[in-house]
Amino acid sequence: MKPNDRRCVSCRKVASKQEFWRVVRVHSAQQLSPPVVQLDHGMGRSAYLCPQVRCLQAAQKKDRLGRVLKAPIAEQLYKTLWERLTDAQPIPPTRAGKQVF
């Protein structure tokens, strides 16, 4: 792996860290109960996730983020990730009112 490569906690794909979402358990929040887990910024234990439906589904269903970060993941964080995913997905072109796949 190159120095800036990371691995998806769900599908195990290795790629540049810019291709992933970063989820962080904030270091200063280790003594707090429950620990603070946030997206994209902060210093502490990190996990990376592909911005794909199947990776997000598997991570949520099997609690992969929670196990890697050693902290409970709030439902609001998953909701935010699903919103990001739907915003990033291109709308398929239509032809005469029908979706083209």
C-alpha positions in Angstrom: 0.0 0.0 0.0 1.1 3.5 -0.8 1.4 5.9 2.2 -1.9 7.7 1.5 -3.8 4.5 0.6 -6.6 3.4 2.9 -8.9 0.3 3.1 -12.7 0.3 3.1 -14.0 -1.4 6.3 -16.8 -3.0 4.3 -15.5 -4.3 0.9 -11.7 -4.2 1.9 -10.9 -2.2 -1.3 -7.6 -0.3 -1.2 -7.5 3.1 -2.7 -6.4 6.7 -2.1 -7.9 8.2 1.0 -9.7 10.9 -1.1 -11.9 8.2 -2.6 -13.4 7.2 0.8 -15.6 8.7 3.5 -13.8 9.2 6.8 -15.5 8.4 10.1 -13.6 9.5 13.2 -14.0 8.6 16.9 -12.6 11.9 18.3 -9.6 11.3 20.6 -10.5 13.9 23.3 -13.9 12.2 23.6 -12.6 8.9 24.8 -13.5 9.6 28.4 -17.0 10.8 27.4 -19.8 8.3 27.4 -20.8 7.7 24.7 -17.7 8.6 22.6 -18.1 11.2 19.9 -18.1 9.9 16.3 -18.1 12.3 13.4 -17.5 12.6 9.7 -14.5 13.9 7.8 -12.6 15.8 10.4 -11.1 15.4 13.8 -8.1 13.6 15.3 -8.5 10.1 16.6 -9.3 6.5 15.5 -10.5 6.6 11.9 -12.4 4.2 9.6 -12.8 4.6 5.9 -15.9 3.6 3.8 -16.5 3.5 0.1 -19.3 5.9 -1.0 -21.3 3.0 -2.5 -24.7 1.5 -1.6 -23.5 -2.1 -1.0 -20.6 -0.9 1.3 -22.9 1.3 3.4 -25.5 -1.4 3.7 -23.0 -4.0 4.8 -21.3 -1.5 7.3 -24.7 -0.6 8.8 -26.1 -4.2 8.9 -22.9 -5.8 10.4 -21.9 -2.8 12.5 -18.5 -2.7 10.9 -17.9 1.0 11.7 -18.8 0.4 15.4 -16.4 -2.5 15.7 -13.5 -0.8 14.0 -14.0 2.5 15.9 -14.8 0.6 19.2 -17.7 3.0 19.8 -21.5 2.9 19.2 -22.5 4.6 15.9 -25.5 6.8 16.1 -28.4 6.3 13.7 -28.1 9.9 12.7 -24.6 9.3 11.3 -25.9 6.6 9.1 -28.8 8.8 8.0 -26.2 11.5 7.0 -24.2 9.0 5.0 -27.3 7.8 3.2 -28.2 11.4 2.4 -24.7 12.0 1.0 -25.0 8.8 -1.1 -28.3 9.8 -2.6 -27.0 13.3 -3.3 -23.9 11.9 -5.0 -25.7 9.4 -7.2 -26.4 10.7 -10.7 -30.0 10.5 -11.8 -30.3 8.0 -14.8 -31.3 9.7 -18.1 -34.9 9.2 -19.1 -36.4 8.6 -22.5 -40.0 9.6 -23.0 -40.7 9.4 -19.2 -39.1 6.0 -18.7 -35.9 5.4 -16.9 -33.0 4.0 -19.0 -30.7 1.5 -17.2 
